[in-house]
Amino acid sequence: MKIAWKKNNKNSKKRSLSAITKFPNLPFENQQDQHEDEANRSSNTQLNKEENGDEGSASLESSDSSDAKQLAQSFQAQGNKLAEDGKYREALGKWEAALTLTPESAVLHEQKAQVLLEIGDSWNALKAATRATELEPSWAEAWITLGRAQLNFGEPDSAIESFDKASAIKPDSGEAQVDKQAALNLVKRRKQLHSEGLSSTQNRYAVGDNAKSS
């Protein structure tokens, strides 16, 4: 996602109307006109400076944004290479640096979530993937990553919803279908365990008794 940089609109100041004398051809009239001309020239010069200053500021802002974007892309590329080499924590460091420059990059948040899942940090992966879907709600892969993070965090029901959203956006996504089935299996297994726990609590305590007697 590209960040839109808005240039500040230049609000040109209105010139003050020159005083009009009711008595023409007075001795001080020419002198007053000279003063007014000088004041007008001074005002014009000031306006030109302000306008040039605004333009220079906008140009500098555009240049800074371009440099920041290029630097962020460099950090991202370095992080990609590190992740490919299995250096996940080092990759995270590069991507974090890129995110400080381009915080609204859904791709970076999604990549960050994937690596966090690799190192077992499900909670932060969940947060990063959620942010990616907020920034790019029509990106199926972001929803798949969010579903996987939810699954690893122990929320299969939420994961199923995320996989459904991914399938709605990208109906031919095999990943979303396979991962959804895995989530459904977990929900089914959870229900079975829950049912067994409620109906046969004595067996659960028997395990503890056996452990004590051993």
Secondary structure, 3 states (H helix, E strand, C coil): CCCCCCCCCCCCCCCCCCCCCCCCCCCCHHHHHHHHHHHHHHHHHHHHHHHHHHHHHHHHHHHHHHHHHHHHHHHHHHHHHHHHCCCHHHHHHHHHHHHHHCCCCHHHHHHHHHHHHHCCCHHHHHHHHHHHHHHCCCCHHHHHHHHHHHHHCCCHHHHHHHHHHHHHHCCCCHHHHHHHHHHHHHHHHHHHHHHHHHHCHHHHHHHHHHHHHC
